[in-house]
Amino acid sequence: MERTWYWRLGLVLAVLVWSIWQLVPTMRYFQLPPAERNGPAYDASVPGWAPNPRKHLNLGLDLQGGILLAMGVDVDRAVKAKVVRRADEVADYLKEKGVPVTAVGPSADGNRVEVRTPEPKRAEQLVLDYYEAEMASPSGAPEGAVWFGFRPEVLKNFREKAVEQAEKTIRNRVDKWGVTEPDIKRKANSQIQIQLPGFKDPGKAKELLGRTAQLEFKITDDESPVLDAIRSEIPVCPAAADGQLVLPLPQSGCWMVETVELPSGAQRQVTYAAVSRRQDLDAVVEKVLKPRISRDQEIGIGEVVVGQGIAKERFYRTYLLRAKTELTGDYISDARPSVDSSKGGGEPVVVFTMSPDGGRLMEKLTTENLRRRMATVLDGKVETAPYIQGKISTNGQITLGSGRNYQEKFDEANEIALVLKAGALPAPVTIFEERSVGATLGPELIRKGTVAALIGLALVMLFMVAYYRMSGLIADLALVANALLVLAIMSLLGSTLTLPGIAGFVLTLGMAVDANVLINERIREELRAGRTVRPAVDQGYDKVFWTIVDSHVTALVAAVVLMQYGSGPVRGFAVTLIIGLLASMFTSIVVTRVIMDFVTRKDTARLSV
């Protein structure tokens, strides 16, 4: 045997062992009754040597039922509220410029700012110069008045951001509640659809999603050493030899330190607790941290994302905060990502605007807490905790941390801006549809469907053996490997299994069989042409290689388009199809070739095909 064969054999065995290992949590998950799958019974059933228990397949709403909510975002009301805020700004600006103003407020329809003044031309010129990129002055205003309206592209962007902010708030709440694999997506007409698989209490769902978001500004208490004592109660967080954090973190909690700068200029190692799941960290906070803090302190929890792409993982950490809420999101009128051109080539920042009352409170707060960190807390989750670099009043700026590239910083700036505006909820959100959804397939139909699928798979495998004999058996082994690999990758990603996803999975198995049929038929042609077994196998694989690649790439292109532009069930079908196509190429070309090379390793070998 060639040396490369042993390398290929090692790769195939490693992939198969990894696939079985990765599927252990999924097998344990579905062995338990539905009522116990998301509780401590499941966590206890997963062996310690198995992967993260959270990495398992889930059943979608169509397979296990749950709650479906449809929420409407009143973007028209949000636009009118923005007009009111802009009217206040215009009034202050014209007063500052010495323009005599009789009245400033929304027009009768609420969509424009109406300024009544003896000098309408001067007022129009000043306001348009100041808000040139956002506002225009439409005709038709009454005598002695001038109208200002937002430009169409500004209104379109504002409406989209309003719905996006509402979706962000909902996602935060669902994550905090611990619902398994929710499906939250924006739909047409400023609507948001929420599917909560396995969630059976509509009243609780309304409580979860129907409240107004609460945005708070709190000062971190970095000078206090009270949390240093937890180092003797919970272990230090595991790290690799290169210093990288090893995830997932222990369910019982672990501690880490970060270096912070104090107002005095000195530095301090601040201790905090961390866990991979929010629910587990809540338990650690109650049991270990809260007994150690005073009444004027509280524990905040934030999320940390590490890695990129499909390798991205997250964990949750604590912040020691002062209990007093210094400011709330009620005082923020606007927030947006921007670029600070004073810093070299420009650095992404978050610029926000406070209401007049909020400006006075923010100025007092930041003046008294220079060089301290101010935490932005949305729905009980610390979104960011930057240093206060200078006095902030009506307009403020949040500088982002270092260690990331420009695009990552800009993405974070946009995320923080959304969070800040989401707290103010400029677009009211109402639940206009709620219903408990039963599984599309009942338990008996699911059982029958499973039996039918297994019978169909068995018939295909029997046909391959009957028609191609030894080559068919090799194809069957590759088919089993393909199924294991697809399910393992879906488990790694924590995918939700839906009816369209099952259809995509079955389709990929069919394409895997099709690829093996092409290979076997080509080998058969080479044998008929008079070649011996070994050259026939080599030529068969070589000549059919690009045919298999072309067919799979064509299907991949279609699947990528579906994933990019589809949503919900269509997207689930596309994701499963992409994973299956990639696995099919591996098993059809690599796995079968390794087995075939072993069977035909001798010059006198015979092959039934």
C-alpha positions as CSV (number, residue, x, y, z in Angstrom):
1,M,0.0,0.0,0.0
2,E,1.2,3.6,-0.7
3,R,2.0,5.7,2.2
4,T,-0.7,8.2,1.3
5,W,-3.3,5.5,1.8
6,Y,-2.4,5.3,5.4
7,W,-2.8,9.1,5.8
8,R,-6.2,8.9,4.1
9,L,-7.3,6.0,6.2
10,G,-6.3,7.9,9.4
11,L,-8.3,10.9,8.2
12,V,-11.4,8.8,7.5
13,L,-11.2,7.0,10.9
14,A,-10.6,10.3,12.7
15,V,-13.7,11.8,11.0
16,L,-15.9,8.8,11.9
17,V,-14.7,8.7,15.5
18,W,-15.3,12.5,15.8
19,S,-18.8,12.1,14.3
20,I,-19.8,9.5,16.8
21,W,-18.3,11.5,19.7
22,Q,-20.1,14.7,18.6
23,L,-23.4,12.9,18.4
24,V,-23.3,11.6,22.0
25,P,-25.2,14.7,23.5
26,T,-27.8,14.3,20.7
27,M,-28.3,10.6,21.5
28,R,-28.6,11.3,25.2
29,Y,-31.0,14.3,24.5
30,F,-33.5,12.2,22.5
31,Q,-33.3,9.2,24.9
32,L,-35.0,11.3,27.6
33,P,-38.7,12.2,27.8
34,P,-39.4,15.7,26.3
35,A,-40.1,17.2,29.7
36,E,-36.6,16.4,30.9
37,R,-34.6,17.3,27.8
38,N,-33.7,20.9,28.9
39,G,-33.2,20.3,32.6
40,P,-30.6,19.0,35.0
41,A,-31.5,15.4,34.0
42,Y,-30.1,15.9,30.6
43,D,-26.9,17.6,31.8
44,A,-26.4,14.7,34.2
45,S,-26.9,12.1,31.4
46,V,-24.1,13.5,29.2
47,P,-20.7,11.8,30.1
48,G,-17.9,14.1,31.1
49,W,-15.8,13.0,28.1
50,A,-18.5,14.0,25.7
51,P,-18.6,17.4,24.0
52,N,-20.5,20.5,25.3
53,P,-24.0,19.3,26.2
54,R,-25.4,22.4,24.5
55,K,-24.1,21.1,21.2
56,H,-27.0,18.8,20.2
57,L,-29.8,18.7,17.6
58,N,-33.1,20.3,18.5
59,L,-36.6,19.8,17.2
60,G,-38.2,22.7,15.5
61,L,-41.7,24.1,16.1
62,D,-43.2,21.9,13.4
63,L,-41.9,18.7,15.1
64,Q,-42.5,19.4,18.9
65,G,-44.9,22.4,19.0
66,G,-44.6,25.5,21.1
67,I,-45.6,29.2,21.0
68,L,-45.8,31.4,17.9
69,L,-46.1,35.1,18.4
70,A,-46.5,37.8,15.8
71,M,-45.5,41.3,16.9
72,G,-46.1,44.6,15.1
73,V,-43.7,47.5,15.3
74,D,-45.5,50.9,15.0
75,V,-42.9,52.6,12.9
76,D,-45.3,55.5,11.9
77,R,-45.7,56.4,15.5
78,A,-42.0,56.2,15.9
79,V,-41.5,58.6,13.0
80,K,-43.9,61.1,14.7
81,A,-42.0,60.8,18.0
82,K,-38.8,61.5,16.1
83,V,-40.5,64.6,14.6
84,V,-41.4,65.8,18.1
85,R,-37.8,65.4,19.3
86,R,-36.5,67.2,16.2
87,A,-38.9,70.1,16.8
88,D,-37.4,70.6,20.2
89,E,-33.9,70.6,18.7
90,V,-34.9,73.1,16.0
91,A,-36.5,75.4,18.6
92,D,-33.3,75.4,20.7
93,Y,-31.1,75.9,17.7
94,L,-33.2,78.9,16.3
95,K,-33.3,80.4,19.8
96,E,-29.5,80.1,20.0
97,K,-29.2,81.9,16.6
98,G,-31.4,84.7,17.6
99,V,-34.3,83.9,15.3
100,P,-37.7,85.1,16.7
101,V,-40.0,82.2,16.9
102,T,-43.7,82.1,17.6
103,A,-44.1,78.4,17.8
104,V,-42.3,75.2,16.9
105,G,-43.9,71.8,16.8
106,P,-45.2,68.9,14.7
107,S,-47.5,69.8,11.7
108,A,-51.1,68.7,11.8
109,D,-50.3,65.3,10.3
110,G,-47.4,64.8,12.7
111,N,-44.9,64.1,9.9
112,R,-43.2,67.5,9.6
113,V,-41.7,70.1,11.9
114,E,-43.6,73.4,11.6
115,V,-41.9,76.6,12.6
116,R,-43.9,79.8,12.9
117,T,-41.7,82.9,12.7
118,P,-41.7,86.4,11.3
119,E,-38.5,85.4,9.4
120,P,-39.3,82.1,7.7
121,K,-36.6,82.5,5.0
122,R,-33.9,83.0,7.6
123,A,-35.2,80.1,9.7
124,E,-35.3,77.9,6.6
125,Q,-31.8,78.7,5.6
126,L,-30.3,78.1,9.1
127,V,-32.1,74.8,9.7
128,L,-31.3,73.4,6.2
129,D,-27.7,74.3,6.6
130,Y,-27.5,72.6,10.0
131,Y,-29.5,69.5,9.0
132,E,-28.5,69.4,5.3
133,A,-28.0,65.6,5.2
134,E,-31.3,64.7,6.9
135,M,-34.0,67.3,6.2
136,A,-35.7,69.3,3.4
137,S,-38.2,72.1,3.3
138,P,-41.4,71.0,1.4
139,S,-43.8,73.6,0.0
140,G,-47.3,74.2,1.2
141,A,-46.7,75.6,4.6
142,P,-49.2,78.2,5.9
143,E,-48.3,81.9,5.7
144,G,-45.8,82.9,8.3
145,A,-44.6,79.3,8.8
146,V,-42.0,77.0,7.3
147,W,-42.1,73.2,7.2
148,F,-39.1,70.8,7.6
149,G,-39.4,67.1,6.8
150,F,-37.0,64.2,6.9
151,R,-35.7,63.1,3.5
152,P,-37.2,59.8,2.2
153,E,-33.9,57.8,2.5
154,V,-33.6,59.0,6.2
155,L,-37.1,57.9,7.0
156,K,-36.6,54.5,5.3
157,N,-33.4,53.9,7.3
158,F,-35.1,55.0,10.5
159,R,-38.0,52.6,9.9
160,E,-35.7,49.7,9.3
161,K,-33.6,50.5,12.3
162,A,-36.7,50.8,14.5
163,V,-37.7,47.2,13.6
164,E,-34.1,46.0,14.0
165,Q,-33.9,47.6,17.5
166,A,-37.1,45.8,18.5
167,E,-35.7,42.5,17.3
168,K,-32.5,43.1,19.3
169,T,-34.5,43.7,22.5
170,I,-36.6,40.5,21.9
171,R,-33.5,38.4,21.3
172,N,-32.0,39.7,24.6
173,R,-35.1,38.7,26.5
174,V,-35.4,35.3,24.9
175,D,-31.7,34.6,25.7
176,K,-32.1,35.7,29.3
177,W,-35.1,33.4,29.7
178,G,-33.2,30.4,28.4
179,V,-35.6,29.2,25.6
180,T,-34.0,26.5,23.5
181,E,-33.4,27.4,19.8
182,P,-35.9,30.2,19.3
183,D,-36.6,31.4,15.8
184,I,-36.9,35.2,15.6
185,K,-37.0,36.9,12.3
186,R,-38.2,40.1,10.7
187,K,-41.1,39.9,8.2
188,A,-42.8,42.3,5.8
189,N,-44.9,45.3,7.0
190,S,-42.7,45.9,10.1
191,Q,-43.6,42.7,11.7
192,I,-41.5,40.3,13.8
193,Q,-42.3,36.6,14.1
194,I,-41.1,34.7,17.2
195,Q,-41.2,30.9,17.4
196,L,-40.5,29.3,20.8
197,P,-40.2,25.5,20.3
198,G,-41.2,23.5,23.4
199,F,-42.5,26.6,25.2
200,K,-46.1,25.9,26.4
201,D,-47.1,28.9,28.4
202,P,-48.5,31.8,26.2
203,G,-48.9,34.0,29.3
204,K,-45.3,33.6,30.2
205,A,-44.2,34.4,26.6
206,K,-46.2,37.6,26.7
207,E,-44.6,38.5,30.0
208,L,-41.2,37.8,28.5
209,L,-41.6,39.9,25.3
210,G,-44.4,42.4,26.0
211,R,-42.6,44.6,28.6
212,T,-40.7,47.9,27.8
213,A,-37.0,47.4,27.5
214,Q,-35.0,48.9,30.5
215,L,-31.8,50.7,29.7
216,E,-29.6,51.8,32.6
217,F,-26.3,53.5,33.1
218,K,-24.3,52.3,36.2
219,I,-20.8,52.9,37.4
220,T,-18.5,49.9,37.9
221,D,-17.0,49.5,41.4
222,D,-13.5,48.5,40.3
223,E,-11.9,49.8,43.5
224,S,-13.7,47.3,45.7
225,P,-11.8,44.0,46.4
226,V,-14.9,42.1,47.7
227,L,-14.9,39.6,44.8
228,D,-11.2,38.6,45.2
229,A,-12.4,36.1,47.9
230,I,-14.2,34.0,45.3
231,R,-10.7,32.7,44.1
232,S,-10.8,30.3,47.1
233,E,-14.4,29.1,46.4
234,I,-14.4,28.3,42.6
235,P,-11.5,27.2,40.3
236,V,-9.6,29.5,38.0
237,C,-10.9,29.3,34.4
238,P,-9.0,26.8,32.3
239,A,-6.5,28.1,29.7
240,A,-4.4,26.4,27.0
241,A,-0.6,26.6,26.9
242,D,-0.8,29.7,24.7
243,G,-3.0,31.5,27.2
244,Q,-6.2,31.1,25.2
245,L,-9.4,30.3,27.2
246,V,-10.6,26.7,26.9
247,L,-14.3,26.6,26.3
248,P,-16.9,25.5,27.5
249,L,-16.2,26.8,31.0
250,P,-17.2,24.7,34.1
251,Q,-20.9,24.7,34.9
252,S,-20.1,25.4,38.5
253,G,-18.3,28.6,37.6
254,C,-14.7,29.8,37.4
255,W,-12.8,33.0,38.0
256,M,-10.6,35.3,35.8
257,V,-9.0,38.7,36.3
258,E,-8.7,41.8,34.1
259,T,-6.5,44.8,34.5
260,V,-8.4,48.0,34.9
261,E,-7.3,51.6,35.3
262,L,-8.5,53.5,38.4
263,P,-9.2,57.2,38.5
264,S,-6.0,57.7,40.5
265,G,-4.0,56.4,37.5
266,A,-3.1,53.2,39.2
267,Q,-4.0,49.8,37.9
268,R,-5.8,46.9,39.6
269,Q,-6.5,43.2,38.9
270,V,-10.3,42.9,39.1
271,T,-11.7,39.4,39.7
272,Y,-14.8,38.3,38.0
273,A,-16.7,35.0,37.5
274,A,-17.5,33.3,34.2
275,V,-19.6,30.4,32.9
276,S,-20.6,29.3,29.4
277,R,-24.4,29.5,30.0
278,R,-26.4,32.4,31.4
279,Q,-28.6,30.3,33.6
280,D,-25.5,28.7,35.2
281,L,-23.9,32.0,35.9
282,D,-27.1,33.3,37.5
283,A,-26.9,30.3,39.9
284,V,-23.2,31.1,40.7
285,V,-24.0,34.7,41.3
286,E,-26.8,33.8,43.8
287,K,-24.7,31.2,45.6
288,V,-21.2,32.6,45.6
289,L,-21.1,36.3,44.7
290,K,-24.2,38.0,46.2
291,P,-23.4,36.9,49.8
292,R,-20.1,38.9,49.6
293,I,-21.3,42.2,48.3
294,S,-22.8,45.1,50.2
295,R,-26.3,46.7,49.8
296,D,-24.9,49.5,47.6
297,Q,-23.4,47.0,45.2
298,E,-24.8,44.6,42.6
299,I,-23.6,42.1,40.1
300,G,-24.0,42.7,36.4
301,I,-23.8,40.0,33.7
302,G,-22.4,40.5,30.2
303,E,-21.8,38.3,27.2
304,V,-18.3,37.7,25.6
305,V,-18.0,36.3,22.1
306,V,-14.7,34.7,21.0
307,G,-13.7,33.2,17.6
308,Q,-15.1,33.9,14.2
309,G,-17.5,32.2,11.7
310,I,-18.9,28.8,12.7
311,A,-16.1,28.5,15.3
312,K,-17.6,31.4,17.2
313,E,-18.4,30.6,20.9
314,R,-19.6,32.7,23.8
315,F,-19.5,32.8,27.6
316,Y,-21.0,35.0,30.2
317,R,-19.1,37.1,32.8
318,T,-19.8,39.3,35.8
319,Y,-19.2,43.0,36.6
320,L,-19.2,44.5,40.0
321,L,-21.5,47.6,39.8
322,R,-22.8,50.2,42.1
323,A,-26.4,49.5,42.9
324,K,-27.6,53.0,42.1
325,T,-29.0,53.5,38.6
326,E,-27.5,56.8,37.6
327,L,-29.5,57.3,34.3
328,T,-32.0,55.3,32.3
329,G,-32.6,55.0,28.6
330,D,-35.6,57.4,28.9
331,Y,-33.2,60.3,28.6
332,I,-31.5,59.1,25.3
333,S,-33.0,60.7,22.2
334,D,-30.7,59.2,19.5
335,A,-27.5,57.1,19.0
336,R,-25.6,56.2,15.9
337,P,-22.2,54.7,14.9
338,S,-19.7,57.3,13.7
339,V,-16.0,57.7,13.0
340,D,-13.7,59.9,15.1
341,S,-11.4,61.5,12.6
342,S,-9.2,63.0,15.3
343,K,-7.6,59.6,15.8
344,G,-5.2,58.9,13.0
345,G,-7.0,57.4,10.1
346,G,-10.3,57.4,12.0
347,E,-11.7,55.1,14.7
348,P,-15.3,53.8,14.9
349,V,-17.2,55.3,17.9
350,V,-20.7,55.5,19.2
351,V,-22.3,59.0,19.3
352,F,-25.4,59.5,21.3
353,T,-27.7,62.4,22.1
354,M,-29.4,63.0,25.4
355,S,-32.6,65.0,26.1
356,P,-32.1,68.3,27.8
357,D,-32.8,66.8,31.2
358,G,-30.7,63.8,30.5
359,G,-27.9,66.1,29.3
360,R,-27.8,67.8,32.7
361,L,-27.8,64.5,34.6
362,M,-25.2,63.0,32.3
363,E,-22.9,66.0,32.7
364,K,-23.0,65.7,36.5
365,L,-22.5,62.0,36.4
366,T,-19.5,62.0,34.1
367,T,-17.8,64.9,35.8
368,E,-17.9,63.1,39.1
369,N,-16.7,59.8,37.6
370,L,-13.9,60.7,35.2
371,R,-11.6,57.7,34.3
372,R,-14.1,55.2,35.7
373,R,-16.0,52.6,33.7
374,M,-19.7,53.2,33.0
375,A,-21.7,50.1,32.2
376,T,-24.6,50.2,29.7
377,V,-27.1,47.7,31.0
378,L,-30.0,46.5,28.8
379,D,-32.6,44.2,30.3
380,G,-30.2,43.2,33.0
381,K,-27.3,42.4,30.6
382,V,-24.2,44.5,30.5
383,E,-23.7,45.4,26.8
384,T,-20.6,47.5,27.2
385,A,-18.5,49.1,30.0
386,P,-16.2,51.8,28.5
387,Y,-14.1,54.3,30.4
388,I,-15.4,57.8,30.8
389,Q,-12.8,59.8,29.0
390,G,-14.3,63.3,29.4
391,K,-17.3,65.3,30.5
392,I,-20.5,64.3,28.6
393,S,-23.6,66.4,28.4
394,T,-26.1,66.5,25.6
395,N,-23.9,64.8,23.1
396,G,-21.6,61.9,24.1
397,Q,-19.2,59.5,22.5
398,I,-18.3,56.0,23.5
399,T,-14.7,54.9,22.5
400,L,-14.3,51.2,21.8
401,G,-11.6,49.0,23.1
402,S,-8.5,48.0,21.2
403,G,-7.3,44.6,19.8
404,R,-9.8,44.4,16.8
405,N,-9.7,45.6,13.2
406,Y,-11.6,48.5,11.8
407,Q,-14.6,46.5,10.6
408,E,-15.0,44.6,13.9
409,K,-15.0,47.9,15.8
410,F,-17.5,49.5,13.4
411,D,-19.8,46.4,13.7
412,E,-19.6,46.8,17.5
413,A,-20.3,50.5,17.3
414,N,-23.4,49.8,15.2
415,E,-24.4,47.1,17.7
416,I,-24.0,49.4,20.7
417,A,-25.9,52.2,19.0
418,L,-28.8,49.7,18.4
419,V,-28.7,48.7,22.0
420,L,-28.8,52.3,23.2
421,K,-31.8,53.1,21.0
422,A,-33.5,49.8,21.7
423,G,-33.6,50.8,25.4
424,A,-35.6,54.0,24.5
425,L,-37.9,51.9,22.2
426,P,-38.6,54.6,19.7
427,A,-41.0,52.2,18.0
428,P,-43.8,50.8,20.2
429,V,-44.1,47.0,19.9
430,T,-47.5,45.2,20.3
431,I,-48.4,41.5,20.3
432,F,-51.2,41.2,17.8
433,E,-51.2,37.4,17.4
434,E,-50.4,34.6,19.9
435,R,-51.1,31.0,19.7
436,S,-50.0,27.6,21.0
437,V,-48.8,25.5,18.2
438,G,-49.1,21.7,18.2
439,A,-46.5,19.7,16.3
440,T,-47.3,19.5,12.6
441,L,-46.6,15.8,12.8
442,G,-48.1,13.9,15.8
443,P,-46.0,11.4,17.7
444,E,-47.6,8.5,15.7
445,L,-46.9,10.2,12.4
446,I,-43.3,10.9,13.4
447,R,-42.9,7.3,14.3
448,K,-44.4,6.1,11.0
449,G,-42.3,8.6,9.1
450,T,-39.1,7.4,10.8
451,V,-40.0,3.8,10.0
452,A,-40.7,4.7,6.4
453,A,-37.4,6.6,6.0
454,L,-35.5,3.6,7.5
455,I,-37.3,1.2,5.2
456,G,-36.5,3.4,2.2
457,L,-32.9,3.7,3.1
458,A,-32.6,-0.1,3.7
459,L,-34.2,-0.8,0.2
460,V,-31.7,1.6,-1.4
461,M,-28.8,-0.1,0.3
462,L,-30.1,-3.6,-0.6
463,F,-30.4,-2.5,-4.2
464,M,-26.8,-1.2,-4.3
465,V,-25.6,-4.5,-2.9
466,A,-27.7,-6.6,-5.3
467,Y,-26.8,-4.6,-8.4
468,Y,-23.2,-3.7,-7.7
469,R,-22.3,-6.4,-5.2
470,M,-19.0,-5.6,-3.5
471,S,-18.9,-2.1,-4.9
472,G,-22.5,-1.6,-3.7
473,L,-21.5,-2.6,-0.2
474,I,-18.7,-0.1,-0.2
475,A,-21.2,2.6,-1.4
476,D,-23.5,1.6,1.5
477,L,-20.7,2.0,4.0
478,A,-20.0,5.5,2.6
479,L,-23.7,6.3,2.9
480,V,-23.7,5.5,6.6
481,A,-20.5,7.6,7.1
482,N,-22.2,10.4,5.2
483,A,-25.3,10.3,7.4
484,L,-23.1,10.3,10.6
485,L,-21.0,13.2,9.4
486,V,-24.0,15.4,8.4
487,L,-25.7,14.8,11.8
488,A,-22.5,15.4,13.7
489,I,-21.9,18.8,12.0
490,M,-25.5,19.8,12.6
491,S,-25.1,18.9,16.2
492,L,-21.9,20.9,16.4
493,L,-23.8,23.9,15.2
494,G,-26.7,23.3,17.5
495,S,-29.0,23.1,14.5
496,T,-32.8,22.9,14.8
497,L,-34.3,19.9,12.9
498,T,-37.4,20.9,11.0
499,L,-39.5,19.2,8.3
500,P,-37.7,21.1,5.4
501,G,-34.3,20.3,7.1
502,I,-35.2,16.6,7.1
503,A,-36.0,16.9,3.4
504,G,-32.6,18.5,2.8
505,F,-31.0,15.6,4.7
506,V,-32.7,13.0,2.7
507,L,-31.8,14.8,-0.6
508,T,-28.1,14.8,0.3
509,L,-28.3,11.0,1.0
510,G,-29.8,10.6,-2.5
511,M,-27.0,12.7,-4.0
512,A,-24.4,10.6,-2.2
513,V,-25.8,7.4,-3.7
514,D,-25.9,9.1,-7.1
515,A,-22.2,9.9,-6.9
516,N,-21.3,6.3,-6.0
517,V,-23.5,5.1,-9.0
518,L,-21.4,7.3,-11.3
519,I,-18.1,5.9,-9.9
520,N,-19.3,2.2,-10.1
521,E,-20.6,2.6,-13.7
522,R,-17.3,4.2,-14.8
523,I,-15.3,1.4,-13.2
524,R,-17.6,-1.1,-14.9
525,E,-16.9,0.6,-18.3
526,E,-13.1,0.4,-17.8
527,L,-13.3,-3.3,-16.9
528,R,-15.3,-3.9,-20.1
529,A,-12.7,-2.1,-22.1
530,G,-10.2,-4.7,-21.0
531,R,-8.4,-3.0,-18.1
532,T,-7.3,-5.0,-15.0
533,V,-9.0,-4.2,-11.7
534,R,-6.4,-1.8,-10.3
535,P,-6.1,0.5,-13.4
536,A,-9.9,0.3,-13.8
537,V,-10.4,1.7,-10.3
538,D,-7.9,4.4,-10.8
539,Q,-9.3,5.5,-14.1
540,G,-12.9,5.2,-12.8
541,Y,-12.2,7.7,-9.9
542,D,-10.1,10.0,-12.0
543,K,-12.5,10.3,-14.9
544,V,-15.6,10.8,-12.8
545,F,-14.0,13.2,-10.2
546,W,-14.9,16.4,-12.0
547,T,-18.4,15.2,-12.9
548,I,-19.1,14.7,-9.2
549,V,-17.6,18.0,-8.3
550,D,-19.6,19.9,-11.0
551,S,-22.9,18.3,-9.9
552,H,-22.2,19.1,-6.3
553,V,-21.0,22.7,-6.9
554,T,-24.1,23.4,-9.0
555,A,-26.3,22.3,-6.2
556,L,-24.2,24.2,-3.7
557,V,-24.7,27.4,-5.6
558,A,-28.5,27.0,-5.5
559,A,-28.3,26.1,-1.8
560,V,-26.2,29.2,-1.0
561,V,-28.7,31.4,-2.8
562,L,-31.5,29.9,-0.8
563,M,-29.6,30.4,2.4
564,Q,-28.8,34.0,1.6
565,Y,-32.3,35.2,0.5
566,G,-34.5,32.6,2.2
567,S,-35.8,32.6,5.8
568,G,-37.3,30.2,8.3
569,P,-37.9,26.7,6.8
570,V,-36.3,27.6,3.4
571,R,-33.1,28.7,5.2
572,G,-33.1,25.5,7.3
573,F,-33.4,23.4,4.2
574,A,-30.6,25.2,2.6
575,V,-28.2,24.9,5.5
576,T,-28.8,21.2,5.8
577,L,-28.4,20.8,2.0
578,I,-25.0,22.6,2.1
579,I,-23.7,20.5,5.0
580,G,-24.9,17.3,3.3
581,L,-23.4,18.2,-0.1
582,L,-19.9,18.8,1.4
583,A,-20.2,15.6,3.4
584,S,-21.3,13.7,0.3
585,M,-18.2,14.9,-1.7
586,F,-16.0,13.7,1.2
587,T,-17.6,10.3,1.6
588,S,-18.0,9.6,-2.2
589,I,-14.5,10.6,-3.2
590,V,-12.4,9.9,-0.1
591,V,-14.1,7.2,2.0
592,T,-15.0,4.9,-0.8
593,R,-11.6,5.3,-2.5
594,V,-9.8,4.3,0.8
595,I,-12.0,1.1,1.0
596,M,-11.7,0.4,-2.7
597,D,-7.9,0.8,-2.7
598,F,-7.7,-1.7,0.2
599,V,-9.9,-4.3,-1.5
600,T,-7.9,-4.0,-4.8
601,R,-4.5,-3.6,-3.2
602,K,-3.1,-6.8,-4.9
603,D,-2.5,-7.2,-8.6
604,T,-4.5,-10.4,-8.6
605,A,-7.5,-8.8,-6.9
606,R,-11.0,-9.3,-8.2
607,L,-13.8,-6.8,-7.9
608,S,-17.5,-7.5,-8.4
609,V,-19.2,-4.4,-9.8
